[in-house]
């Protein structure tokens, strides 16, 4: 029997997919080979739902094995190296290997790898070596290869998700903050020496000086949102959004805003808020049952989906500079929708199997992570876990 959390999660996903197909049909009307592009997205959604079903049926605890995690991790590293050698170069970036983006698989690999590591070494995460240094050595190769594609947006997204997952796992916030300051210095260096990053930042900071160049995309997107008003112009009736570059990928929200209005955009926000609520509840239940791996896996998936959605919405509404991050489940892009639906399937699996057992088996040790007496995990102490009520 499907739980209320899984029902809410599935209804949110279906709602986002319906809005996606509606908006993509309008956004692709004037594109060359529009029918082919739309058909490819339909196929990707179908594959994604097959992956979701398989992931939901399989007991997620099967992934808590070093052999499987290692295969996914090193397989992803191999693909990221191959994309730099054999990948197609589009707009100065090599991100596609035979019409698929390995950086999307890296999201799954990162969540699985960190969940396994933090479960395996949960009693030592309070030290700097096991809490920050060793996880950093695991994560840096993935982030570094994505960074040099270049894909700055995905690098920043995954780095932020890594920091939050480590905090949830119980790493000292002082250690994470220290690494965050170093990362901030690296971003500052990028702003100073990378022409592309500096141009995007200047266009965001002083849009009036770049109205017809780097700020053109954001300006038209905001106008399209304003033109939609409360109820929008109706499906297929939008005109201004057709002039927005990348309106079917990074700026799909401008299409939703003009054609479905404020009601449509708030529906999208509400759907992601529901996913956040359901994912949070699933992670809390797994943690309350003593299943560290399930708790971290659910937290990682929830953080990834909601962080990516927030980044995209913040860029379209000009809260952040342009980062080239798509809206999960909504933007056109087969790689992203397939991986995101598989990750949603993992959430459903965690909900399904934690509901069947009051305490899932944990083969990594008999220590109760909620005792808190030895200080091994932050959520072993009152207020230490962000998922605590």
C-alpha positions in Angstrom: 0.0 0.0 0.0 1.4 3.4 -1.1 2.0 5.8 1.8 0.8 9.4 1.9 4.4 10.7 1.5 4.9 8.6 -1.7 1.5 9.8 -2.9 2.4 13.4 -2.4 5.8 12.9 -4.1 4.3 11.1 -7.1 1.5 13.7 -7.5 4.1 16.5 -7.4 6.2 14.8 -10.0 3.3 14.2 -12.3 2.2 17.8 -12.0 5.6 19.0 -12.9 5.8 16.7 -15.9 2.4 17.9 -17.2 3.5 21.5 -16.8 6.8 20.6 -18.5 5.1 19.1 -21.6 2.6 21.9 -21.8 5.3 24.6 -21.7 7.8 22.7 -23.9 5.2 22.4 -26.6 4.8 26.1 -26.7 8.5 26.9 -26.3 9.5 24.6 -29.2 6.8 25.8 -31.7 9.3 28.0 -33.5 12.3 25.8 -33.2 13.7 23.8 -36.1 12.8 20.1 -35.8 10.4 21.0 -33.0 8.5 17.7 -33.3 11.7 15.7 -33.1 12.9 17.6 -30.0 9.5 17.2 -28.3 9.4 13.4 -29.1 12.9 12.9 -27.7 11.8 14.5 -24.4 8.7 12.2 -24.3 11.0 9.2 -24.8 13.4 10.5 -22.0 10.4 10.9 -19.6 9.3 7.4 -20.4 12.8 6.0 -19.8 12.9 8.0 -16.6 9.6 6.6 -15.3 10.9 3.0 -16.0 14.0 3.9 -14.0 11.8 5.3 -11.2 9.7 2.1 -11.1 12.8 -0.1 -11.0 14.5 2.0 -8.3 11.3 2.1 -6.2 10.9 -1.7 -6.3 14.5 -2.6 -5.4 15.4 -2.3 -1.7 17.6 0.8 -1.4 19.7 -0.9 1.2 21.2 -3.1 -1.5 23.2 0.0 -2.6 24.9 0.1 0.7 27.7 -2.1 -0.5 31.3 -0.9 -1.3 31.5 -2.9 -4.5 28.3 -1.3 -6.0 29.2 2.2 -4.8 32.7 1.7 -6.2 31.4 0.6 -9.6 29.1 3.6 -9.9 31.8 6.0 -8.7 34.7 4.8 -10.9 32.3 4.3 -13.8 31.2 8.0 -13.5 34.8 9.1 -13.3 35.6 7.2 -16.5 32.6 8.8 -18.3 33.7 12.3 -17.2 37.2 11.7 -18.5 35.8 10.3 -21.8 33.6 13.3 -22.3 36.6 15.6 -22.2 38.3 13.4 -24.9 35.5 12.3 -27.1 32.6 14.6 -26.2 30.9 17.0 -28.6 31.9 20.7 -28.1 29.0 23.0 -28.1 29.3 26.7 -27.2 32.9 26.1 -26.0 32.0 23.3 -23.6 32.4 19.5 -23.8 29.5 18.1 -21.7 27.8 15.6 -24.1 28.9 12.1 -24.8 26.6 10.6 -27.4 23.8 12.9 -26.5 24.1 12.2 -22.8 25.7 14.3 -20.0 27.9 12.3 -17.6 27.7 15.2 -15.2 24.1 14.1 -14.5 25.2 10.6 -13.5 27.7 12.3 -11.2 24.8 13.6 -9.1 23.7 10.0 -8.4 27.3 8.8 -7.8 28.0 11.7 -5.4 24.8 11.0 -3.3 25.5 7.2 -3.2 29.2 7.7 -2.4 28.7 10.2 0.4 25.9 8.2 1.9 28.0 5.1 2.0 31.1 6.9 3.3 29.3 8.8 6.1 27.5 5.6 7.1 30.7 3.5 7.1 32.8 6.1 9.1 29.9 7.7 11.1 31.8 7.3 14.4 34.8 9.3 13.1 33.1 12.2 11.3 33.8 14.6 14.1 37.5 14.6 13.2 38.8 16.9 10.4 40.4 14.0 8.6 37.3 11.8 8.3 34.8 14.6 8.3 36.3 16.8 5.6 39.7 15.7 4.3 38.9 12.2 3.1 35.4 13.1 1.7 37.1 16.0 -0.1 39.6 13.6 -1.7 36.7 11.5 -2.9 34.6 14.4 -4.2 37.3 16.6 -5.8 38.0 14.4 -8.8 34.3 14.4 -9.8 33.9 18.2 -9.2 37.2 18.9 -10.9 36.3 17.0 -14.1 32.9 18.7 -14.3 34.5 22.1 -13.6 36.9 21.8 -16.6 34.2 20.8 -19.1 33.4 23.7 -18.2 30.2 23.4 -16.2 30.5 26.0 -13.4 26.8 25.8 -12.4 26.7 22.0 -11.8 30.1 22.2 -9.9 28.7 24.8 -7.6 25.4 22.9 -7.1 27.2 19.6 -6.2 29.7 21.4 -4.0 26.8 23.0 -2.0 25.0 19.7 -1.8 28.2 18.0 -0.5 28.6 20.5 2.3 25.0 20.1 3.4 25.1 16.3 3.3 28.2 16.4 5.5 26.5 18.6 8.0 23.5 16.3 8.1 25.8 13.4 8.6 27.3 15.0 11.7 30.5 16.7 10.5 31.5 19.7 12.6 30.1 22.9 11.1 33.4 24.7 11.8 35.2 22.3 9.5 32.6 22.7 6.8 32.7 26.5 7.2 36.5 26.5 6.8 36.3 24.6 3.6 33.4 26.9 2.5 35.6 29.9 3.0 38.3 28.4 0.8 35.7 27.6 -1.8 34.5 31.2 -1.6 38.0 32.4 -2.2 38.2 30.2 -5.3 34.9 31.7 -6.6 36.4 35.2 -6.0 39.4 34.2 -8.0 37.1 33.0 -10.8 35.4 36.3 -10.8 38.7 38.1 -11.1 40.3 36.0 -13.8 37.6 34.1 -15.8 36.2 36.4 -18.5 32.9 34.4 -18.8 32.2 34.3 -15.1 33.1 38.0 -14.7 30.9 38.9 -17.6 27.9 37.1 -16.1 28.4 38.6 -12.7 28.7 42.1 -14.2 25.5 41.6 -16.3 23.7 40.6 -13.1 25.2 43.3 -11.0 24.8 46.1 -13.5 22.1 45.0 -16.0 21.5 48.5 -17.4 25.0 48.4 -18.9 24.4 45.1 -20.6 20.8 45.4 -21.8 21.4 44.1 -25.3 24.2 41.6 -24.5 24.7 39.4 -21.3 21.6 40.8 -19.5 19.4 40.4 -22.5 18.2 37.0 -21.5 17.3 37.9 -18.0 15.6 41.1 -19.0 13.3 39.4 -21.5 12.5 36.6 -19.0 11.4 39.1 -16.4 9.2 40.9 -18.9 7.6 37.5 -19.9 6.8 36.8 -16.3 5.3 40.2 -15.9 3.3 39.9 -19.1 1.6 36.7 -17.8 -0.1 38.5 -14.9 -2.2 36.4 -12.6 -3.7 33.8 -14.9 -1.4 34.0 -18.0 -2.2 34.4 -21.7 -3.1 30.7 -22.1 -1.4 27.7 -23.7 0.3 28.6 -27.0 -0.6 32.3 -26.6 2.7 33.6 -25.3 4.7 35.8 -27.6 7.4 37.5 -25.6 8.8 34.3 -24.1 9.6 33.1 -27.7 12.4 35.8 -27.9 14.1 34.5 -24.7 17.2 32.5 -25.5 17.2 29.0 -24.1 13.5 29.4 -23.2 13.0 25.6 -23.3 15.9 24.7 -21.0 17.4 27.1 -18.4 14.5 29.7 -18.8 11.5 27.5 -19.1 10.0 29.3 -16.1 9.5 32.4 -18.3 7.3 30.3 -20.6 5.3 29.1 -17.6 5.0 32.6 -16.3 3.7 34.2 -19.5 1.3 31.4 -20.5 0.1 30.2 -17.1 0.7 33.4 -15.1 1.5 33.7 -11.4 -0.8 30.7 -10.7 1.3 28.5 -12.9 4.6 29.6 -11.4 3.3 29.2 -7.8 2.1 25.7 -8.7 5.7 24.9 -9.7 7.0 26.3 -6.5 4.4 24.5 -4.5 5.3 21.2 -6.2 9.0 21.5 -5.2 7.9 22.5 -1.7 5.9 19.3 -1.5 8.9 17.3 -2.7 11.0 19.0 0.0 8.4 18.2 2.7 8.0 14.6 1.6 11.7 14.0 1.3 12.4 15.6 4.6 9.8 13.4 6.3 11.2 10.3 4.6 14.7 11.1 5.8 13.5 11.8 9.3 11.7 8.5 9.5 14.7 6.6 8.2 16.9 8.4 10.8 14.5 7.7 13.6 14.6 4.0 12.8 18.4 4.1 13.1 19.1 3.7 9.4 21.9 6.2 8.7 22.3 5.2 5.1 18.6 5.6 4.3 18.5 8.9 6.1 21.5 10.3 4.2 20.4 8.9 0.9 16.9 10.6 1.3 18.5 13.8 2.5 20.9 13.9 -0.5 18.2 13.3 -3.1 15.9 15.9 -1.5 18.7 18.5 -1.2 19.8 18.0 -4.8 16.3 18.3 -6.3 15.3 21.4 -4.2 18.7 23.1 -4.5 18.7 22.7 -8.3 15.1 24.0 -8.5 16.0 27.0 -6.2 19.1 27.8 -8.3 17.1 27.8 -11.5 14.2 29.9 -10.2 16.7 32.3 -8.6 18.5 32.8 -11.9 15.3 33.4 -13.9 14.0 35.9 -11.3 17.5 37.6 -11.2 18.3 36.7 -7.6 21.5 35.1 -8.8 23.7 35.4 -11.9 23.1 33.0 -14.8 24.6 29.6 -14.0 23.2 27.4 -16.7 21.2 25.1 -14.4 17.9 23.6 -15.7 14.7 23.2 -13.7 14.3 19.6 -12.6 11.5 17.6 -14.3 10.4 20.6 -16.3 13.2 21.8 -18.6 14.1 20.0 -21.8 17.0 17.7 -21.4 16.9 13.9 -21.5 19.9 13.3 -19.2 18.5 15.4 -16.4 14.9 14.1 -16.4 16.1 10.5 -16.5 18.5 10.8 -13.6 16.1 13.0 -11.5 13.3 10.4 -11.9 15.6 7.6 -10.9 16.6 9.6 -7.8 12.9 10.1 -7.0 12.5 6.4 -7.3 15.2 6.0 -4.6 13.1 8.3 -2.3 10.1 6.1 -2.9 12.1 3.0 -2.2 13.3 4.4 1.2 9.7 5.4 2.1 8.5 1.9 1.1 11.0 -0.2 3.0 11.4 2.0 6.1 7.6 1.8 6.5 7.9 -2.0 6.5 10.4 -2.2 9.4 10.7 -0.3 12.6 14.4 -0.7 12.4 16.1 -1.6 9.1 19.1 -3.9 9.5 22.5 -2.2 9.8 25.5 -4.4 9.2 28.1 -1.7 9.9 27.9 -1.8 13.7 25.7 -2.1 16.7 26.3 1.4 18.0 23.2 3.4 18.4 23.8 6.6 16.4 21.2 8.4 18.4 22.8 7.8 21.8 25.0 10.9 21.5 27.2 9.9 24.4 30.2 9.4 22.3 29.6 12.4 20.1 29.9 10.4 16.9 27.0 12.0 15.1 25.5 15.5 15.2 22.0 14.1 15.2 22.9 12.1 18.3 22.5 15.4 20.2 19.5 17.6 20.7 19.1 20.0 17.8 22.1 18.6 15.9 20.1 17.2 13.0 18.5 19.5 10.5 15.8 16.8 10.0 14.8 16.8 13.7 11.3 18.3 14.3 
